[in-house]
């Protein structure tokens, strides 16, 4: 395992004026389809021969569901009841992140 990791983060960005955030967000990606297209493009541009890299998607709503399912690891923060209902309908379950890490280490 390398001593350093390379991480590429893709997200909407904050707007800055004179090196200070205006707290406004530049929304490049808004709809679930925008998110899936952007995530799919990222996956296409990744090195598929290197299976040591994992894709991780972090989301909090039904609008993130397609990308959460597409990723190697989907992390749901502050999940909504509607998201839980939909994923349960399709046989997907949530595992608390801490418990999942403990199981992975054993």
C-alpha positions as CSV (number, residue, x, y, z in Angstrom):
1,X,0.0,0.0,0.0
2,X,1.4,3.4,-0.9
3,X,2.3,6.0,1.7
4,X,0.3,8.6,-0.1
5,X,-3.1,8.5,-1.9
6,X,-4.3,10.4,-4.8
7,X,-7.8,11.7,-4.5
8,X,-9.9,13.5,-7.1
9,X,-12.9,15.4,-5.8
10,X,-15.6,16.6,-8.1
11,X,-18.3,18.9,-6.7
12,X,-20.2,22.2,-7.1
13,X,-17.9,25.0,-6.2
14,X,-18.1,28.1,-3.9
15,X,-17.9,31.5,-5.5
16,X,-15.0,33.6,-4.2
17,X,-14.3,37.4,-4.3
18,X,-10.9,38.6,-3.2
19,X,-10.0,35.1,-1.8
20,X,-13.1,35.1,0.4
21,X,-16.1,32.9,-0.1
22,X,-19.4,34.7,-0.8
23,X,-21.2,31.6,0.5
24,X,-22.8,31.3,-3.0
25,X,-22.4,28.0,-4.8
26,X,-21.7,27.7,-8.5
27,X,-24.1,25.0,-9.5
28,X,-22.7,23.1,-12.4
29,X,-24.5,19.9,-11.6
30,X,-28.1,20.1,-10.3
31,X,-30.4,17.3,-11.5
32,X,-30.1,13.6,-10.9
33,X,-29.4,13.1,-14.6
34,X,-26.7,15.8,-14.5
35,X,-25.1,14.0,-11.6
36,X,-25.2,10.6,-13.3
37,X,-23.8,12.0,-16.5
38,X,-20.9,13.7,-14.7
39,X,-20.2,10.6,-12.6
40,X,-20.3,8.4,-15.6
41,X,-17.9,10.7,-17.4
42,X,-15.5,10.6,-14.4
43,X,-15.7,6.8,-14.5
44,X,-15.0,6.7,-18.2
45,X,-11.9,8.8,-17.8
46,X,-10.5,6.7,-15.0
47,X,-7.9,4.1,-15.4
48,X,-10.0,0.9,-15.6
49,X,-6.9,-1.3,-15.6
50,X,-6.1,-0.1,-12.1
51,X,-8.5,-2.1,-9.9
52,X,-7.0,-0.7,-6.7
53,X,-8.9,2.6,-7.1
54,X,-12.4,2.7,-5.7
55,X,-15.1,5.2,-6.7
56,X,-16.9,6.8,-3.8
57,X,-20.1,8.9,-4.1
58,X,-21.5,10.8,-1.2
59,X,-25.1,11.9,-1.3
60,X,-28.1,12.7,0.9
61,X,-31.2,12.3,-1.1
62,X,-33.2,10.4,-3.8
63,X,-31.6,12.7,-6.3
64,X,-28.2,11.0,-5.6
65,X,-29.5,7.5,-5.8
66,X,-28.3,6.6,-9.3
67,X,-24.8,7.7,-8.5
68,X,-24.8,6.0,-5.1
69,X,-25.7,2.7,-6.8
70,X,-23.1,3.2,-9.6
71,X,-20.2,3.8,-7.2
72,X,-18.1,1.1,-5.6
73,X,-18.9,2.7,-2.3
74,X,-22.0,4.9,-1.8
75,X,-22.1,7.0,1.4
76,X,-25.4,8.4,2.5
77,X,-25.4,11.3,4.9
78,X,-28.5,12.3,6.7
79,X,-30.7,9.9,4.7
80,X,-34.3,10.9,4.1
81,X,-37.2,8.6,4.7
82,X,-38.1,8.7,1.0
83,X,-34.6,7.5,0.1
84,X,-34.8,4.6,2.6
85,X,-38.2,3.6,1.1
86,X,-36.9,3.5,-2.4
87,X,-33.7,1.6,-1.8
88,X,-35.6,-0.9,0.4
89,X,-38.0,-1.5,-2.5
90,X,-35.1,-2.4,-4.8
91,X,-33.4,-4.6,-2.2
92,X,-30.6,-2.3,-1.2
93,X,-29.8,-1.8,2.4
94,X,-27.9,0.7,4.4
95,X,-25.1,-0.3,6.7
96,X,-23.8,2.3,9.3
97,X,-20.4,3.4,8.1
98,X,-18.7,2.7,11.4
99,X,-20.0,-0.9,11.5
100,X,-19.0,-1.4,7.8
101,X,-15.4,-0.3,8.6
102,X,-15.2,-2.7,11.5
103,X,-16.4,-5.6,9.4
104,X,-14.0,-4.7,6.6
105,X,-11.0,-4.7,9.0
106,X,-11.8,-8.2,10.5
